Amino acid sequence: MNLTAVYVRSGNWIAAWIEEIPGVNTQGATMEEARANLREALALILEDNRADAEQALIGQLVLEREQFALLV
């Protein structure tokens, strides 16, 4: 699965976000900085979502957990 990063000039900054995942957004002074910050923002959102999901599973009877690849 490939995600779509969008970069937009906003004053002195470059705003960046991932189209497919709400909440993954950041900015940087350069394209390189914006890209690096976006990778970090994506990692943090996924980590936070995973922690929330694990918390929601406490007390649940989990039948199975598996890796899931989305092929588009």
ChimeraX attribute file (.defattr): number of C-alpha atoms within 10 A of each C-alpha:
attribute: neighborCount
match mode: 1-to-1
recipient: residues
	/A:1	6
	/A:2	8
	/A:3	9
	/A:4	10
	/A:5	15
	/A:6	14
	/A:7	20
	/A:8	12
	/A:9	14
	/A:10	12
	/A:11	8
	/A:12	9
	/A:13	15
	/A:14	20
	/A:15	21
	/A:16	22
	/A:17	24
	/A:18	19
	/A:19	13
	/A:20	11
	/A:21	13
	/A:22	9
	/A:23	12
	/A:24	21
	/A:25	22
	/A:26	21
	/A:27	21
	/A:28	20
	/A:29	14
	/A:30	14
	/A:31	17
	/A:32	11
	/A:33	14
	/A:34	21
	/A:35	21
	/A:36	14
	/A:37	19
	/A:38	24
	/A:39	17
	/A:40	15
	/A:41	18
	/A:42	18
	/A:43	13
	/A:44	13
	/A:45	16
	/A:46	14
	/A:47	12
	/A:48	12
	/A:49	12
	/A:50	12
	/A:51	12
	/A:52	11
	/A:53	11
	/A:54	10
	/A:55	10
	/A:56	10
	/A:57	11
	/A:58	9
	/A:59	7
	/A:60	7
	/A:61	7
	/A:62	8
	/A:63	5
	/A:64	5
	/A:65	6
	/A:66	5
	/A:67	4
	/A:68	6
	/A:69	7
	/A:70	6
	/A:71	6
	/A:72	5
